[in-house]
Amino acid sequence: MDGFKRPRAPEARPQNSLPPQFQPPRPASGQPAGSLGSPPPFSSSTRQPASQFRQNAGGQFSQPAPSNLNNTLPDINAVEREDFDALEQDDELDRPRRTAGKKPRRSRKKWIFLAIFALLAAAIAGAYFWYNAQLKAVSNDATKHSFMVDEDDATATVAAKLKSAGLIRDEWAFRIYVRLEGKSIMAGTCRLAPAQTVAQIVDKLSKGCHDFKAVTFYPGGTLEASRYKASRSPGGVDKTNARYILKRAGFSDSDITAAFRAKYDSPLFADKPANTSLEGYIFGETYHVAEDATAKDVLETVFAHMYKVVQKNDLEAKFKAQGLNLYQGIVLASIVERELTCEDKPTAERKERCYQYQRGIAQVFIKRFRDGVKLGSDITAVYAADKSGIDIPKDDTNTLISIDSPYNTRKYEGLPPTPIAAPGELSLRAVANPTATDNNFFLAGDDGLIYFAKTNEEHEANIKNHCQKLCAAI
């Protein structure tokens, strides 16, 4: 012991203690421990700038040599604050670099979105204006046309027919409108004009419009009233003639007369002699015509339908095979029709049996026509009496024979100048397809059956056995 009090050896510094440069200075040699009147550690007045501490390449902190070892310890809080400010400043400097690449990407996405939105909006607007334009009327033409919707017509079929008729602008617009409005197209015949809009057309079609008149003509009917038929009809009125039917449909006498005298351009009138009447061409059927149709319009509809019947049954070629042209075939069919009407038979079986009788009657008349002998039809003599204004007393066959008229085939050979009535489809077919027999006579028996004979003797026997009542009367 040398009598000096020595300071203790410093204890080992914990790992998390301050580095040596932040330790307070040791007391000078010979100075008593604890006699150093230094300020409290970490005084803010003794901090050294954070910039003095830098990290070297080895990861160690370096510090310039203190100029005064007696300086007090640096303020650690100030150091930390300065370091935080430096880091924050570095972050501010780096932030533009981090966001510089993001802003253009966001901007491009925004413009792409806006462009797509604009295109969609333009497409929707264009479709809207196109759709509304297609719903407008086709033109200012208010002329109405007949338009028929069949029971099995789909909306697409109706749209195609309307487009073809020039009544709508676009098929798809029509179909879309029907779908959006929840409408159903009903079967029927309508009168539509190009001046009507799709809304007006659909409204009418959805109600199942029936803008027509129903006009029914009868097989065996004539142009004018028959005295013979009137005398045997209830009330003394012949209701089967065309004038009577047209007047009941609302047409005036002057309109009907003008229609009967008008000229018509149709292949139906091939071989028809000039200046002959329309007798035989008012084909028996029910026709639907426009409410504002004229009598001439009605007849044009009738002629068009009758020619379709001629075409369907190939009548021109088949008449030719029998040695007849189209006109002669119609004339002969009108006689067969008046001798025996089959169209009104209630069942298909009875109608077919009647048709076979008509074929047999047609065979007799065709054979007589070819042989150049009188047809001998009483019914042609009745027509001659009507044309001459002669009343025929009942049971007076002598008056029939004596009528001097080219229509009287009991007096004159060959066919009458015109048909004597409107033939039905079955009588036309009967003349085109007569039975393959060689008969010269026929008669209608009291039992409603038709009896044929090859010789006059057979015919007289048929009259005696089967026709005591009917054959004694007209």
MARDREN-199307 format. One record per residue (C-alpha): x, y, z; residue in one letter. Coordinates in pm, whole numbers, padded with zeros to 5 digits, always signed. Example, Ala and Ser with C-alpha at 12.3 -4.5 7.8 and 13.67 -1.06 7.14 Angstrom:
<dofis>
+01230-00450+00780A
+01367-00106+00714S
</dofis>
This chain:
<dofis>
+00000+00000+00000M
+00148+00338-00099D
-00110+00545+00087G
-00288+00662-00240F
-00649+00595-00306K
-00672+00465-00661R
-00977+00464-00870P
-01154+00143-00937R
-01111-00034-01267A
-01403+00036-01489P
-01663-00231-01505E
-01736-00408-01828A
-01977-00203-02039R
-02292-00375-02135P
-02348-00436-02504Q
-02630-00190-02514N
-02436+00087-02330S
-02316+00395-02501L
-02004+00378-02717P
-01679+00503-02565P
-01705+00839-02732Q
-02020+00908-02537F
-01868+00812-02202Q
-01787+01097-01964P
-01415+01181-01939P
-01217+01017-01671R
-01081+01234-01386P
-00727+01355-01419A
-00454+01171-01245S
-00446+01261-00881G
-00792+01405-00885Q
-01026+01246-00644P
-01299+01045-00796A
-01625+01220-00796G
-01456+01558-00740S
-01504+01652-01105L
-01782+01907-01108G
-01908+01817-01453S
-02267+01875-01562P
-02509+01588-01585P
-02443+01346-01864P
-02622+01394-02201F
-02652+01765-02147S
-02784+01938-02455S
-02503+02192-02435S
-02235+01934-02498T
-02389+01744-02797R
-02185+01701-03104Q
-02350+01737-03443P
-02487+01419-03597A
-02296+01498-03910S
-01973+01423-03729Q
-02070+01059-03708F
-02043+00868-04032R
-02038+00504-04111Q
-01721+00386-04279N
-01686+00114-04535A
-01649-00148-04265G
-01972-00055-04103G
-01800+00114-03805Q
-01874+00462-03688F
-01590+00713-03710S
-01560+01037-03524Q
-01316+01322-03559P
-01082+01364-03262A
-01233+01586-03004P
-01075+01923-02991S
-01136+01953-02625N
-01153+01649-02407L
-01304+01852-02137N
-01617+01918-02348N
-01930+01789-02197T
-02119+01489-02339L
-02340+01543-02650P
-02719+01561-02625D
-02838+01221-02747I
-03192+01346-02803N
-03065+01618-03031A
-02859+01362-03220V
-03156+01141-03268E
-03370+01433-03379R
-03111+01544-03631E
-03077+01192-03763D
-03457+01166-03794F
-03470+01500-03976D
-03200+01378-04212A
-03383+01056-04282L
-03709+01244-04335E
-03530+01479-04574Q
-03392+01183-04764D
-03743+01034-04776D
-03881+01358-04918E
-03609+01358-05183L
-03682+00996-05270D
-04064+01023-05272R
-04087+01192-05615P
-03874+00915-05755R
-04108+00651-05615R
-04426+00824-05730T
-04295+00952-06059A
-04358+00613-06225G
-04699+00558-06066K
-04874+00879-06167K
-04843+00823-06544P
-04979+00468-06506R
-05283+00592-06317R
-05331+00866-06572S
-05318+00624-06865R
-05574+00393-06700K
-05805+00684-06636K
-05790+00797-07001W
-05839+00443-07129I
-06144+00406-06905F
-06281+00738-07025L
-06224+00642-07390A
-06402+00307-07346I
-06688+00478-07165F
-06716+00737-07442A
-06725+00466-07710L
-06991+00272-07524L
-07196+00585-07473A
-07165+00671-07843A
-07266+00317-07943A
-07568+00321-07712I
-07672+00664-07833A
-07630+00555-08195G
-07833+00240-08140A
-08105+00443-07966Y
-08134+00695-08249F
-08123+00416-08513W
-08394+00219-08333Y
-08626+00517-08305N
-08566+00608-08669A
-08669+00257-08780Q
-08997+00283-08590L
-09112+00576-08800K
-09348+00545-09097A
-09193+00433-09425V
-09347+00722-09620S
-09640+00960-09632N
-09837+00723-09855D
-10173+00664-09685A
-10289+00404-09940T
-10400+00096-09748K
-10301-00255-09848H
-10446-00585-09735S
-10211-00772-09503F
-10286-01121-09378M
-10140-01289-09070V
-10182-01667-09066D
-10238-01867-08749E
-09889-02018-08746D
-09697-01702-08842D
-09414-01621-08600A
-09317-01260-08526T
-09011-01297-08751A
-09235-01416-09035T
-09474-01125-08988V
-09180-00881-08982A
-09042-01024-09307A
-09383-01001-09476K
-09430-00641-09359L
-09084-00547-09486K
-09151-00716-09820S
-09481-00526-09850A
-09303-00195-09785G
-09494-00131-09462L
-09199-00112-09218I
-08839+00008-09239R
-08654-00272-09061D
-08745-00624-08950E
-08521-00626-08639W
-08657-00297-08510A
-09011-00432-08551F
-08926-00752-08363R
-08750-00562-08082I
-09048-00329-08044Y
-09293-00621-08024V
-09071-00786-07761R
-09021-00474-07551L
-09391-00389-07558E
-09493-00744-07473G
-09736-00759-07767K
-09876-01069-07938S
-09952-01071-08310I
-10298-01211-08381M
-10414-01387-08697A
-10636-01183-08925G
-10652-00962-09230T
-10563-00596-09178C
-10558-00286-09392R
-10220-00117-09342L
-10052+00184-09503A
-09684+00288-09537P
-09779+00611-09355A
-09839+00418-09033Q
-09567+00388-08768T
-09454+00058-08621V
-09643+00143-08301A
-09965+00190-08497Q
-09913-00127-08701I
-09834-00341-08395V
-10132-00198-08208D
-10359-00301-08494K
-10205-00644-08546L
-10219-00722-08175S
-10598-00676-08179K
-10651-00935-08454G
-10802-00687-08697C
-11047-00799-08962H
-11064-00504-09198D
-11256-00675-09476F
-11593-00767-09612K
-11690-01131-09652A
-11857-01190-09989V
-11984-01541-10069T
-12076-01654-10419F
-12233-01991-10492Y
-12148-02265-10744P
-12424-02272-11004G
-12501-01904-10948G
-12558-01662-11236T
-12479-01294-11292L
-12841-01184-11282E
-13147-01326-11110A
-13300-01637-11262S
-13677-01642-11316R
-13669-02017-11305Y
-13487-02025-10969K
-13701-01746-10827A
-14018-01937-10908S
-13886-02231-10705R
-13726-02040-10416S
-13889-01940-10083P
-14026-01590-10114G
-13983-01598-10491G
-13629-01451-10473V
-13321-01596-10634D
-13046-01535-10375K
-12768-01709-10566T
-12709-01451-10838N
-12402-01225-10822A
-12593-00895-10834R
-12806-00988-10533Y
-12497-01096-10334I
-12300-00781-10417L
-12593-00557-10324K
-12621-00735-09989R
-12250-00659-09939A
-12322-00287-09976G
-12244-00218-10339F
-12473-00004-10551S
-12642-00119-10871D
-12438+00128-11074S
-12112+00002-10921D
-12214-00359-10990I
-12314-00287-11350T
-11986-00106-11412A
-11798-00407-11274A
-11991-00649-11497F
-11906-00440-11805R
-11541-00368-11722A
-11248-00519-11908K
-11019-00751-11715Y
-10671-00864-11802D
-10628-01221-11681S
-10510-01549-11835P
-10837-01690-11707L
-11008-01532-12007F
-10795-01709-12267A
-11007-01816-12568D
-11304-01618-12435K
-11481-01452-12732P
-11483-01074-12735A
-11790-00893-12607N
-11917-01196-12417T
-12036-01154-12059S
-11864-01264-11738L
-12118-01542-11691E
-11951-01854-11555G
-11654-01665-11405Y
-11800-01566-11068I
-11644-01867-10903F
-11828-02001-10601G
-11628-01928-10285E
-11613-01691-09985T
-11385-01394-10044Y
-11247-01139-09801H
-11205-00798-09957V
-11119-00454-09823A
-11394-00252-09662E
-11340+00023-09918D
-11314-00215-10215A
-11528-00156-10523T
-11737-00420-10697A
-11466-00434-10962K
-11206-00505-10691D
-11421-00794-10570V
-11443-00947-10917L
-11070-00914-10969E
-11021-01111-10648T
-11266-01375-10774V
-11089-01412-11110F
-10748-01441-10947A
-10876-01720-10723H
-11046-01906-11006M
-10729-01902-11215Y
-10539-02055-10922K
-10794-02339-10929V
-10731-02380-11302V
-10356-02395-11246Q
-10376-02627-10946K
-10575-02886-11140N
-10383-02838-11467D
-10717-02781-11639L
-10589-02625-11961E
-10383-02932-12052A
-10655-03174-11944K
-10928-02988-12133F
-10707-02996-12439K
-10680-03375-12404A
-11063-03385-12431Q
-11060-03169-12744G
-11163-02850-12558L
-10989-02518-12498N
-11007-02344-12162L
-11318-02146-12247Y
-11505-02449-12385Q
-11410-02651-12080G
-11558-02381-11851I
-11877-02367-12062V
-11924-02744-12043L
-11841-02750-11670A
-12114-02489-11610S
-12369-02723-11772I
-12250-03017-11561V
-12275-02797-11248E
-12636-02703-11324R
-12730-03063-11398E
-12583-03187-11068L
-12431-02976-10790T
-12189-03154-10558C
-12017-02873-10366E
-12292-02855-10104D
-12281-03221-10006K
-12230-03249-09627P
-11975-03532-09613T
-11663-03617-09806A
-11807-03956-09895E
-12126-03813-10046R
-11929-03543-10223K
-11700-03803-10380E
-11996-04016-10495R
-12156-03708-10646C
-11830-03619-10820Y
-11821-03962-10984Q
-12170-03896-11120Y
-12048-03561-11254Q
-11766-03739-11435R
-12021-03969-11600G
-12239-03672-11706I
-11932-03493-11846A
-11848-03804-12049Q
-12194-03805-12211V
-12177-03436-12306F
-11819-03460-12437I
-11914-03758-12653K
-12216-03575-12797R
-12005-03266-12859F
-11746-03472-13047R
-12015-03657-13245D
-12172-03326-13348G
-12517-03401-13202V
-12732-03189-12972K
-12628-03187-12610L
-13000-03199-12522G
-12965-03037-12179S
-13290-02908-12034D
-13101-02674-11807I
-12956-02484-12104T
-13314-02429-12226A
-13402-02289-11880V
-13114-02043-11909Y
-13232-01948-12256A
-13576-01873-12111A
-13419-01649-11844D
-13213-01465-12104K
-13526-01417-12317S
-13744-01309-12024G
-13974-01606-12065I
-14153-01755-11769D
-14160-02132-11784I
-14474-02293-11650P
-14417-02601-11436K
-14427-02934-11613D
-14411-02760-11953D
-14130-02926-12146T
-14270-02819-12483N
-14198-02455-12402T
-13835-02543-12333L
-13792-02717-12665I
-13950-02432-12855S
-13735-02148-12717I
-13536-02004-13005D
-13201-01925-12848S
-12841-02032-12916P
-12834-02131-12548Y
-13105-02393-12606N
-12911-02715-12665T
-13241-02898-12703R
-13285-02703-13028K
-12928-02633-13146Y
-12612-02840-13169E
-12284-02758-13002G
-12203-02558-12690L
-12395-02246-12586P
-12222-01910-12656P
-12120-01861-12290T
-12126-02058-11966P
-12473-02074-11814I
-12362-02058-11448A
-12055-02053-11225A
-11894-02398-11222P
-11751-02542-10902G
-11409-02701-10873E
-11555-03052-10885L
-11748-02991-11208S
-11433-02841-11367L
-11237-03147-11264R
-11514-03376-11395A
-11488-03226-11746V
-11109-03256-11728A
-11133-03620-11611N
-11451-03782-11754P
-11524-04147-11693T
-11383-04397-11944A
-11729-04508-12061T
-11925-04487-12386D
-12266-04372-12267N
-12500-04149-12465N
-12775-04084-12208F
-12824-04014-11839F
-13110-03915-11610L
-13167-03831-11245A
-13400-04086-11089G
-13667-04021-10832D
-13442-04193-10578D
-13168-03932-10626G
-12937-04160-10823L
-12806-04103-11175I
-12877-04369-11437Y
-12670-04401-11757F
-12746-04575-12088A
-12569-04641-12417K
-12879-04681-12633T
-13209-04496-12653N
-13392-04817-12558E
-13192-04846-12235E
-13259-04481-12165H
-13636-04520-12210E
-13626-04817-11978A
-13448-04608-11714N
-13713-04337-11742I
-13989-04592-11699K
-13823-04765-11404N
-13659-04478-11217H
-13794-04138-11324C
-14171-04105-11312Q
-14181-03779-11110K
-13863-03587-11186L
-13862-03663-11557C
-14220-03534-11590A
-14121-03202-11435A
-13868-02944-11525I
</dofis>
